[in-house]
């Protein structure tokens, strides 16, 4: 008698539609953010990862300086340092 036969009046239908739209917009925004976040390139914070040694050489840093820094950072031990140092000097 009052309202529509399906049990919803026009105000409830509009509210339901707005809620669904807000939900799907939020899902799409989160999906885009995740794709961007997971595919962005991040600079290496550790010299030993992702080509850091090649980048140091490209910057003009001497191989002995790179070796000294790697020892100081604990990337190599003293034995590896002395072996590599001898190879660089020969």
C-alpha positions in Angstrom: 0.0 0.0 0.0 2.7 2.5 1.0 6.0 2.4 -1.1 7.2 -0.1 -3.7 6.3 -3.7 -3.9 9.9 -4.9 -3.3 10.0 -3.5 0.3 12.5 -0.7 -0.5 11.5 2.9 -0.9 13.4 5.2 -3.2 15.6 6.6 -0.5 16.9 3.2 0.5 17.7 2.3 -3.1 19.7 5.5 -3.6 21.6 4.9 -0.3 22.3 1.3 -1.3 23.5 2.4 -4.8 25.8 5.1 -3.3 27.2 2.6 -0.8 28.1 0.1 -3.5 29.7 2.8 -5.7 31.8 4.0 -2.8 32.9 0.4 -2.0 33.9 -0.4 -5.6 35.8 2.9 -6.0 37.7 2.1 -2.8 38.5 -1.4 -4.1 39.8 0.0 -7.4 41.9 2.7 -5.6 43.5 0.2 -3.3 44.2 -2.2 -6.2 45.9 0.6 -8.2 47.9 1.7 -5.1 49.1 -1.9 -4.5 50.2 -2.3 -8.1 52.1 0.9 -8.0 53.6 0.1 -4.6 54.7 -3.4 -5.5 56.2 -2.4 -8.9 58.1 0.7 -7.9 61.9 0.6 -7.9 63.5 1.3 -4.6 67.1 2.3 -4.2 69.3 -0.3 -2.6 70.3 0.7 1.0 72.9 -2.0 1.1 75.9 -1.9 -1.2 75.9 -5.7 -1.7 72.5 -5.9 -3.2 71.0 -5.2 -6.7 74.2 -4.2 -8.5 75.5 -1.8 -5.9 79.1 -2.6 -6.8 78.6 -1.8 -10.4 76.9 1.5 -9.5 79.9 2.4 -7.3 82.3 1.7 -10.2 80.1 3.7 -12.5 80.3 6.6 -10.1 84.1 6.5 -10.5 84.9 5.0 -7.2 88.2 3.1 -7.1 88.0 -0.7 -6.7 90.2 -0.6 -3.6 87.9 2.0 -2.0 84.9 -0.3 -2.7 86.8 -3.2 -1.1 87.6 -1.1 2.0 84.0 -0.1 2.3 82.8 -3.7 2.0 85.1 -4.8 4.7 84.0 -1.9 6.9 80.3 -2.7 6.4 80.9 -6.4 7.2 80.0 -7.7 3.8 83.3 -9.6 3.5 85.6 -10.9 6.2 89.3 -10.2 6.6 90.4 -13.3 4.7 88.3 -12.4 1.6 89.5 -8.8 1.9 93.2 -9.9 1.8 92.7 -12.3 -1.1 90.8 -9.7 -3.1 93.3 -7.0 -2.2 96.2 -9.1 -3.5 94.3 -9.8 -6.7 93.7 -6.0 -7.2 97.4 -5.2 -6.6 98.6 -7.8 -9.1 
